[in-house]
Amino acid sequence: MLTNIMYVTIYVTDQDRALEFYTEGLGLEKRIDHPGPDGRFVTVGVPGSPVQINLWSQAAAAGQPVGVPGPLILESDDLRKDVETMSRRGVTFDEAEPQEYPFGLRIEAVDPDGNRVSLRQPRKP
């Protein structure tokens, strides 16, 4: 079942400048800064809150028009089961099943207005 809003994505033109603004300016804490397979993955969050803001680089979003909103990212504790249930409810996904990635499983759906919704199951340590 879905358990958490993991990430809300904000597209930025300069991740270092955005990181400085959100941490030093707004006082959020840096959570993740990892060179991922699709580009640098940087998140910040309010201390004590599980929700993270993904500061995603416009440059890393190759093929995406500038200004396209990032996905809402929801966390699941059993993504394969959730995808099966949601598919029965009429949700369509970009892949037939969740895909492995360095941090766990993921799959994306698109809502009726074209907004991307990414579902993820973190890899257990």
C-alpha positions in Angstrom: 0.0 0.0 0.0 1.1 3.6 -0.5 2.8 4.8 2.6 4.3 8.3 2.0 4.8 11.2 -0.3 8.5 10.7 -1.0 9.4 13.6 -3.3 7.9 16.6 -4.8 10.1 17.7 -7.8 11.1 21.2 -8.7 13.0 21.8 -11.9 16.0 24.1 -11.4 18.6 25.5 -13.8 21.5 25.2 -11.4 21.4 22.5 -8.7 24.2 24.1 -6.6 22.5 27.5 -6.6 19.1 25.9 -5.7 20.7 23.8 -3.0 22.2 27.0 -1.5 18.9 28.8 -1.6 16.9 26.0 -0.1 19.4 25.2 2.7 21.1 28.4 3.5 18.3 30.7 2.5 15.1 28.8 3.6 16.8 26.7 6.3 15.9 23.2 4.9 18.3 20.4 5.4 20.1 18.6 2.5 19.0 14.9 2.5 20.5 13.3 -0.6 23.2 14.4 -3.1 23.9 11.4 -5.4 25.2 11.2 -9.0 22.4 8.9 -10.2 22.1 7.2 -13.6 19.7 9.9 -14.9 21.7 12.8 -13.5 22.5 14.2 -10.1 19.8 13.5 -7.6 19.6 16.2 -4.9 16.9 16.5 -2.2 16.1 18.9 0.7 13.5 18.7 3.4 12.1 20.3 6.4 13.9 18.9 9.5 11.8 16.1 11.0 9.5 15.7 7.9 9.6 12.6 5.7 8.7 14.6 2.6 11.6 15.6 0.4 11.9 18.2 -2.4 13.8 16.9 -5.4 15.9 19.7 -7.0 16.0 18.3 -10.5 18.2 19.8 -13.2 16.5 21.0 -16.4 19.6 19.8 -18.2 19.1 16.3 -16.7 15.6 16.2 -18.1 16.7 15.7 -21.6 13.8 15.5 -24.0 11.5 17.4 -21.6 10.5 20.9 -22.6 11.7 23.6 -20.2 9.1 24.1 -17.5 7.5 20.7 -17.6 6.6 19.9 -14.0 8.3 17.1 -12.3 6.5 14.0 -11.1 4.8 13.6 -7.8 6.6 10.7 -6.2 4.8 8.3 -3.9 6.3 5.6 -1.8 5.0 2.0 -1.6 5.9 -0.8 0.7 4.8 -3.4 -2.0 5.0 -1.7 -5.4 4.3 -4.8 -7.5 1.1 -5.5 -5.6 0.0 -1.8 -5.7 0.6 -1.7 -9.5 -1.6 -4.8 -9.9 -4.4 -3.2 -7.8 -4.2 0.1 -9.5 -4.2 -1.5 -13.0 -7.4 -3.2 -12.1 -8.8 0.2 -11.2 -7.9 1.5 -14.6 -4.6 3.3 -14.0 -2.2 2.9 -16.9 1.6 2.9 -16.5 4.5 3.7 -18.8 5.9 0.1 -18.3 4.2 -3.3 -17.9 5.8 -3.7 -14.5 8.0 -1.8 -12.0 11.6 -1.4 -13.1 14.7 -1.9 -11.0 16.9 1.1 -10.4 19.8 1.8 -8.0 17.6 2.7 -5.1 14.7 0.2 -5.5 11.8 -0.2 -7.8 9.9 2.5 -9.8 7.1 2.9 -12.3 5.3 6.0 -13.6 1.7 6.7 -14.5 0.2 9.8 -16.1 -2.9 11.4 -14.7 -5.8 12.6 -17.0 -4.2 16.0 -17.2 -0.8 14.8 -18.2 0.9 15.1 -14.8 3.4 12.3 -14.1 3.0 10.3 -10.9 6.0 8.2 -10.0 5.5 5.2 -7.7 8.6 3.9 -5.9 9.6 1.2 -3.5 12.9 1.9 -1.8 15.5 -0.8 -1.6 15.7 -2.3 1.9 19.2 -1.9 3.5 
